[in-house]
Amino acid sequence: MKKCNRNLLKVLDEVHKLLVVADIGDLQRNDTGCGELYCVIREKAYRIKELTEKEIKYHKTVKMWNNN
């Protein structure tokens, strides 16, 4: 797999980790400040996921997503 594509998959993995942290943190928080923080983390993670999936789709469309 091309390095650029491998990096995109790594981004998706990191996004997943951020979403897990936000969910757990939100359940365990004690104040609204933490709630705001986890909300921002979740929002940005979903935006990064959206952009990454769009880029992966583009790479597949232009035949850049292969095993070379």
N, CA, C and O atoms as CSV, one atom per row, in Angstrom:
chain,resi,resn,atom,element,x,y,z
A,1,MET,N,N,0.854,-1.183,0.000
A,1,MET,CA,C,0.000,0.000,0.000
A,1,MET,C,C,0.895,1.239,0.000
A,1,MET,O,O,1.931,1.278,0.663
A,2,LYS,N,N,0.473,2.237,-0.752
A,2,LYS,CA,C,1.221,3.483,-0.799
A,2,LYS,C,C,1.232,4.153,0.566
A,2,LYS,O,O,0.276,4.049,1.334
A,3,LYS,N,N,2.335,4.846,0.854
A,3,LYS,CA,C,2.470,5.518,2.147
A,3,LYS,C,C,1.353,6.525,2.386
A,3,LYS,O,O,0.848,6.637,3.503
A,4,CYS,N,N,0.965,7.255,1.352
A,4,CYS,CA,C,-0.094,8.263,1.532
A,4,CYS,C,C,-1.411,7.605,1.933
A,4,CYS,O,O,-2.158,8.151,2.744
A,5,ASN,N,N,-1.691,6.452,1.377
A,5,ASN,CA,C,-2.918,5.744,1.721
A,5,ASN,C,C,-2.833,5.120,3.111
A,5,ASN,O,O,-3.814,5.105,3.854
A,6,ARG,N,N,-1.670,4.613,3.451
A,6,ARG,CA,C,-1.462,4.054,4.779
A,6,ARG,C,C,-1.669,5.144,5.839
A,6,ARG,O,O,-2.239,4.895,6.902
A,7,ASN,N,N,-1.202,6.336,5.533
A,7,ASN,CA,C,-1.381,7.450,6.467
A,7,ASN,C,C,-2.854,7.800,6.644
A,7,ASN,O,O,-3.282,8.129,7.750
A,8,LEU,N,N,-3.624,7.732,5.577
A,8,LEU,CA,C,-5.057,8.005,5.697
A,8,LEU,C,C,-5.743,6.986,6.605
A,8,LEU,O,O,-6.624,7.338,7.390
A,9,LEU,N,N,-5.337,5.738,6.494
A,9,LEU,CA,C,-5.896,4.712,7.377
A,9,LEU,C,C,-5.487,4.958,8.830
A,9,LEU,O,O,-6.270,4.719,9.749
A,10,LYS,N,N,-4.264,5.435,9.029
A,10,LYS,CA,C,-3.815,5.783,10.379
A,10,LYS,C,C,-4.660,6.913,10.956
A,10,LYS,O,O,-4.991,6.910,12.141
A,11,VAL,N,N,-5.001,7.871,10.112
A,11,VAL,CA,C,-5.846,8.979,10.568
A,11,VAL,C,C,-7.192,8.449,11.042
A,11,VAL,O,O,-7.680,8.852,12.098
A,12,LEU,N,N,-7.795,7.553,10.272
A,12,LEU,CA,C,-9.080,6.972,10.682
A,12,LEU,C,C,-8.954,6.232,12.013
A,12,LEU,O,O,-9.865,6.278,12.839
A,13,ASP,N,N,-7.837,5.556,12.219
A,13,ASP,CA,C,-7.616,4.861,13.480
A,13,ASP,C,C,-7.522,5.860,14.631
A,13,ASP,O,O,-8.096,5.629,15.696
A,14,GLU,N,N,-6.818,6.950,14.434
A,14,GLU,CA,C,-6.687,7.967,15.479
A,14,GLU,C,C,-8.028,8.643,15.766
A,14,GLU,O,O,-8.335,8.957,16.915
A,15,VAL,N,N,-8.815,8.862,14.730
A,15,VAL,CA,C,-10.146,9.444,14.908
A,15,VAL,C,C,-10.996,8.533,15.793
A,15,VAL,O,O,-11.696,9.000,16.692
A,16,HIS,N,N,-10.925,7.246,15.530
A,16,HIS,CA,C,-11.673,6.290,16.341
A,16,HIS,C,C,-11.259,6.405,17.808
A,16,HIS,O,O,-12.106,6.394,18.702
A,17,LYS,N,N,-9.959,6.514,18.048
A,17,LYS,CA,C,-9.460,6.644,19.422
A,17,LYS,C,C,-9.976,7.929,20.072
A,17,LYS,O,O,-10.358,7.924,21.242
A,18,LEU,N,N,-9.987,9.022,19.317
A,18,LEU,CA,C,-10.502,10.281,19.851
A,18,LEU,C,C,-11.972,10.167,20.228
A,18,LEU,O,O,-12.392,10.683,21.264
A,19,LEU,N,N,-12.748,9.499,19.400
A,19,LEU,CA,C,-14.171,9.343,19.680
A,19,LEU,C,C,-14.395,8.489,20.932
A,19,LEU,O,O,-15.300,8.768,21.719
A,20,VAL,N,N,-13.590,7.471,21.113
A,20,VAL,CA,C,-13.702,6.631,22.303
A,20,VAL,C,C,-13.366,7.454,23.545
A,20,VAL,O,O,-14.084,7.396,24.544
A,21,VAL,N,N,-12.275,8.219,23.483
A,21,VAL,CA,C,-11.888,9.058,24.621
A,21,VAL,C,C,-12.989,10.066,24.938
A,21,VAL,O,O,-13.311,10.285,26.106
A,22,ALA,N,N,-13.565,10.676,23.915
A,22,ALA,CA,C,-14.628,11.662,24.128
A,22,ALA,C,C,-15.848,11.019,24.778
A,22,ALA,O,O,-16.444,11.599,25.686
A,23,ASP,N,N,-16.218,9.844,24.328
A,23,ASP,CA,C,-17.376,9.161,24.903
A,23,ASP,C,C,-17.134,8.778,26.363
A,23,ASP,O,O,-17.979,9.022,27.224
A,24,ILE,N,N,-15.988,8.183,26.632
A,24,ILE,CA,C,-15.671,7.774,28.001
A,24,ILE,C,C,-15.524,9.005,28.898
A,24,ILE,O,O,-16.050,9.041,30.010
A,25,GLY,N,N,-14.805,10.004,28.402
A,25,GLY,CA,C,-14.615,11.221,29.182
A,25,GLY,C,C,-15.926,11.903,29.514
A,25,GLY,O,O,-16.115,12.412,30.619
A,26,ASP,N,N,-16.820,11.910,28.556
A,26,ASP,CA,C,-18.118,12.542,28.775
A,26,ASP,C,C,-18.911,11.808,29.856
A,26,ASP,O,O,-19.602,12.438,30.656
A,27,LEU,N,N,-18.814,10.507,29.879
A,27,LEU,CA,C,-19.511,9.715,30.898
A,27,LEU,C,C,-18.915,9.901,32.289
A,27,LEU,O,O,-19.619,9.787,33.292
A,28,GLN,N,N,-17.619,10.187,32.345
A,28,GLN,CA,C,-16.928,10.252,33.632
A,28,GLN,C,C,-16.667,11.675,34.116
A,28,GLN,O,O,-16.050,11.859,35.165
A,29,ARG,N,N,-17.111,12.661,33.392
A,29,ARG,CA,C,-16.791,14.047,33.743
A,29,ARG,C,C,-17.554,14.508,34.975
A,29,ARG,O,O,-18.589,13.953,35.343
A,30,ASN,N,N,-16.993,15.559,35.607
A,30,ASN,CA,C,-17.599,16.103,36.814
A,30,ASN,C,C,-18.084,17.541,36.648
A,30,ASN,O,O,-18.722,18.093,37.544
A,31,ASP,N,N,-17.782,18.141,35.506
A,31,ASP,CA,C,-18.178,19.538,35.338
A,31,ASP,C,C,-18.456,19.837,33.869
A,31,ASP,O,O,-18.146,19.037,32.987
A,32,THR,N,N,-19.044,21.001,33.625
A,32,THR,CA,C,-19.422,21.366,32.265
A,32,THR,C,C,-18.226,21.710,31.384
A,32,THR,O,O,-18.292,21.563,30.163
A,33,GLY,N,N,-17.136,22.165,31.995
A,33,GLY,CA,C,-15.934,22.472,31.209
A,33,GLY,C,C,-15.424,21.255,30.475
A,33,GLY,O,O,-15.068,21.330,29.299
A,34,CYS,N,N,-15.388,20.135,31.168
A,34,CYS,CA,C,-14.975,18.884,30.529
A,34,CYS,C,C,-15.987,18.480,29.447
A,34,CYS,O,O,-15.609,17.964,28.395
A,35,GLY,N,N,-17.255,18.718,29.716
A,35,GLY,CA,C,-18.286,18.408,28.720
A,35,GLY,C,C,-18.069,19.181,27.437
A,35,GLY,O,O,-18.201,18.633,26.343
A,36,GLU,N,N,-17.733,20.459,27.572
A,36,GLU,CA,C,-17.447,21.277,26.394
A,36,GLU,C,C,-16.237,20.743,25.645
A,36,GLU,O,O,-16.243,20.663,24.416
A,37,LEU,N,N,-15.202,20.380,26.387
A,37,LEU,CA,C,-13.989,19.835,25.774
A,37,LEU,C,C,-14.297,18.579,24.969
A,37,LEU,O,O,-13.878,18.462,23.818
A,38,TYR,N,N,-15.027,17.639,25.567
A,38,TYR,CA,C,-15.327,16.389,24.872
A,38,TYR,C,C,-16.250,16.615,23.678
A,38,TYR,O,O,-16.179,15.888,22.688
A,39,CYS,N,N,-17.103,17.611,23.771
A,39,CYS,CA,C,-17.956,17.972,22.637
A,39,CYS,C,C,-17.111,18.462,21.463
A,39,CYS,O,O,-17.340,18.069,20.319
A,40,VAL,N,N,-16.143,19.315,21.748
A,40,VAL,CA,C,-15.265,19.836,20.693
A,40,VAL,C,C,-14.431,18.702,20.088
A,40,VAL,O,O,-14.270,18.624,18.870
A,41,ILE,N,N,-13.906,17.832,20.944
A,41,ILE,CA,C,-13.125,16.701,20.442
A,41,ILE,C,C,-13.977,15.853,19.501
A,41,ILE,O,O,-13.524,15.465,18.425
A,42,ARG,N,N,-15.203,15.569,19.908
A,42,ARG,CA,C,-16.100,14.749,19.093
A,42,ARG,C,C,-16.416,15.430,17.756
A,42,ARG,O,O,-16.357,14.798,16.702
A,43,GLU,N,N,-16.750,16.721,17.809
A,43,GLU,CA,C,-17.058,17.465,16.577
A,43,GLU,C,C,-15.887,17.456,15.609
A,43,GLU,O,O,-16.063,17.190,14.420
A,44,LYS,N,N,-14.694,17.744,16.112
A,44,LYS,CA,C,-13.511,17.802,15.242
A,44,LYS,C,C,-13.150,16.418,14.717
A,44,LYS,O,O,-12.722,16.281,13.571
A,45,ALA,N,N,-13.320,15.394,15.549
A,45,ALA,CA,C,-13.025,14.037,15.099
A,45,ALA,C,C,-13.938,13.638,13.945
A,45,ALA,O,O,-13.487,13.037,12.970
A,46,TYR,N,N,-15.220,13.972,14.055
A,46,TYR,CA,C,-16.139,13.648,12.957
A,46,TYR,C,C,-15.797,14.430,11.691
A,46,TYR,O,O,-15.947,13.907,10.586
A,47,ARG,N,N,-15.344,15.656,11.833
A,47,ARG,CA,C,-14.942,16.463,10.665
A,47,ARG,C,C,-13.702,15.866,10.013
A,47,ARG,O,O,-13.629,15.764,8.788
A,48,ILE,N,N,-12.727,15.474,10.829
A,48,ILE,CA,C,-11.519,14.847,10.292
A,48,ILE,C,C,-11.877,13.537,9.601
A,48,ILE,O,O,-11.346,13.232,8.534
A,49,LYS,N,N,-12.771,12.767,10.203
A,49,LYS,CA,C,-13.213,11.499,9.601
A,49,LYS,C,C,-13.858,11.750,8.244
A,49,LYS,O,O,-13.575,11.046,7.275
A,50,GLU,N,N,-14.717,12.747,8.179
A,50,GLU,CA,C,-15.397,13.082,6.930
A,50,GLU,C,C,-14.384,13.446,5.840
A,50,GLU,O,O,-14.487,12.959,4.713
A,51,LEU,N,N,-13.425,14.284,6.164
A,51,LEU,CA,C,-12.414,14.697,5.187
A,51,LEU,C,C,-11.535,13.525,4.756
A,51,LEU,O,O,-11.184,13.399,3.582
A,52,THR,N,N,-11.187,12.680,5.703
A,52,THR,CA,C,-10.343,11.530,5.390
A,52,THR,C,C,-11.074,10.550,4.492
A,52,THR,O,O,-10.497,10.052,3.526
A,53,GLU,N,N,-12.323,10.269,4.792
A,53,GLU,CA,C,-13.102,9.359,3.949
A,53,GLU,C,C,-13.290,9.927,2.552
A,53,GLU,O,O,-13.293,9.184,1.570
A,54,LYS,N,N,-13.445,11.226,2.463
A,54,LYS,CA,C,-13.563,11.883,1.154
A,54,LYS,C,C,-12.263,11.703,0.362
A,54,LYS,O,O,-12.296,11.428,-0.837
A,55,GLU,N,N,-11.133,11.856,1.031
A,55,GLU,CA,C,-9.838,11.705,0.368
A,55,GLU,C,C,-9.603,10.259,-0.063
A,55,GLU,O,O,-9.068,10.014,-1.144
A,56,ILE,N,N,-9.996,9.308,0.769
A,56,ILE,CA,C,-9.869,7.894,0.405
A,56,ILE,C,C,-10.722,7.598,-0.823
A,56,ILE,O,O,-10.274,6.909,-1.740
A,57,LYS,N,N,-11.936,8.111,-0.845
A,57,LYS,CA,C,-12.818,7.911,-2.000
A,57,LYS,C,C,-12.186,8.495,-3.261
A,57,LYS,O,O,-12.235,7.889,-4.331
A,58,TYR,N,N,-11.594,9.678,-3.119
A,58,TYR,CA,C,-10.920,10.296,-4.266
A,58,TYR,C,C,-9.757,9.426,-4.738
A,58,TYR,O,O,-9.606,9.194,-5.938
A,59,HIS,N,N,-8.941,8.946,-3.814
A,59,HIS,CA,C,-7.809,8.107,-4.190
A,59,HIS,C,C,-8.278,6.862,-4.932
A,59,HIS,O,O,-7.635,6.423,-5.886
A,60,LYS,N,N,-9.384,6.301,-4.498
A,60,LYS,CA,C,-9.916,5.120,-5.182
A,60,LYS,C,C,-10.446,5.477,-6.563
A,60,LYS,O,O,-10.294,4.701,-7.506
A,61,THR,N,N,-11.064,6.640,-6.686
A,61,THR,CA,C,-11.626,7.079,-7.965
A,61,THR,C,C,-10.535,7.284,-9.017
A,61,THR,O,O,-10.719,6.930,-10.181
A,62,VAL,N,N,-9.413,7.848,-8.612
A,62,VAL,CA,C,-8.333,8.139,-9.567
A,62,VAL,C,C,-7.281,7.030,-9.584
A,62,VAL,O,O,-6.170,7.217,-10.079
A,63,LYS,N,N,-7.646,5.892,-9.042
A,63,LYS,CA,C,-6.799,4.689,-9.058
A,63,LYS,C,C,-5.480,4.871,-8.306
A,63,LYS,O,O,-4.464,4.286,-8.684
A,64,MET,N,N,-5.493,5.675,-7.249
A,64,MET,CA,C,-4.307,5.835,-6.405
A,64,MET,C,C,-4.346,4.882,-5.212
A,64,MET,O,O,-3.386,4.795,-4.447
A,65,TRP,N,N,-5.450,4.178,-5.062
A,65,TRP,CA,C,-5.623,3.272,-3.920
A,65,TRP,C,C,-5.338,1.865,-4.396
A,65,TRP,O,O,-6.234,1.133,-4.817
A,66,ASN,N,N,-4.092,1.511,-4.320
A,66,ASN,CA,C,-3.711,0.159,-4.745
A,66,ASN,C,C,-2.617,-0.373,-3.830
A,66,ASN,O,O,-2.265,0.270,-2.841
A,67,ASN,N,N,-2.089,-1.518,-4.147
A,67,ASN,CA,C,-1.102,-2.167,-3.295
A,67,ASN,C,C,0.327,-1.824,-3.658
A,67,ASN,O,O,1.249,-2.491,-3.188
A,68,ASN,N,N,0.542,-0.823,-4.464
A,68,ASN,CA,C,1.914,-0.435,-4.842
A,68,ASN,C,C,2.522,0.495,-3.835
A,68,ASN,O,O,3.667,0.917,-3.997
